Amino acid sequence: MISMVCALAALVSCGKNEPAPQPEVVLSVNAISFANTGETKFFHIKSNLDWTISSSESWLTLTPQSGQAGTIKVM
């Protein structure tokens, strides 16, 4: 009887497929402006999933370029 309950518990626990979470990303700013003399600014990314960020502009460097779920400061 105990082995039957354990087998049933294993089947039930393996049978559920949890749906993937919906991606959620929140930025701490809507826009950032830079002077033409160059400067460093930062913003925060809050996400429930791992993320990556990039720029097509050679003058813009983002650090870090990826992160895990949670909130992180990007420069």
C-alpha positions in Angstrom: 0.0 0.0 0.0 2.8 2.4 0.9 4.6 1.8 -2.4 1.4 2.3 -4.3 0.9 5.7 -2.6 4.5 6.7 -3.3 4.1 5.7 -7.0 0.9 7.7 -7.2 2.6 10.7 -5.6 5.4 10.5 -8.1 3.0 10.3 -11.1 1.0 13.2 -9.8 4.0 15.4 -9.1 5.6 14.6 -12.5 2.4 15.0 -14.4 2.0 18.8 -13.7 3.6 21.1 -16.2 3.9 24.6 -14.7 3.3 27.3 -17.3 6.2 29.6 -18.0 5.9 32.9 -16.2 4.9 35.9 -18.2 8.0 38.2 -18.7 7.8 41.4 -16.7 10.3 44.2 -17.0 10.2 47.6 -15.2 12.7 50.4 -15.9 13.3 53.1 -13.3 13.3 55.8 -16.1 11.4 56.5 -19.3 14.3 58.3 -21.0 17.9 59.3 -20.4 19.6 62.3 -22.0 23.4 62.7 -22.4 25.6 65.7 -22.9 27.9 65.6 -25.9 30.9 65.9 -23.6 30.2 62.4 -22.2 28.9 61.4 -18.8 27.9 58.4 -16.8 24.3 57.8 -15.8 22.5 54.9 -14.4 19.0 53.3 -14.2 17.5 50.2 -12.6 16.1 47.1 -14.3 13.6 45.0 -12.4 12.6 41.7 -14.1 11.1 38.4 -13.1 13.3 36.5 -15.6 16.9 36.6 -16.7 17.6 39.4 -19.2 20.2 40.9 -21.6 20.6 44.5 -22.8 22.6 45.9 -25.7 23.0 49.1 -27.8 23.5 49.6 -31.5 25.4 52.9 -30.7 29.2 52.6 -30.4 29.4 55.5 -28.0 27.1 53.9 -25.4 28.4 51.2 -23.0 26.1 49.3 -20.7 27.3 47.6 -17.6 26.3 44.9 -16.8 24.8 43.6 -20.1 22.9 40.8 -18.6 21.3 39.8 -15.2 19.1 37.4 -13.4 15.6 37.9 -12.1 15.5 40.7 -9.5 16.5 44.4 -9.5 19.9 45.6 -10.7 21.6 48.9 -11.3 22.8 49.5 -14.9 25.4 52.1 -15.9 
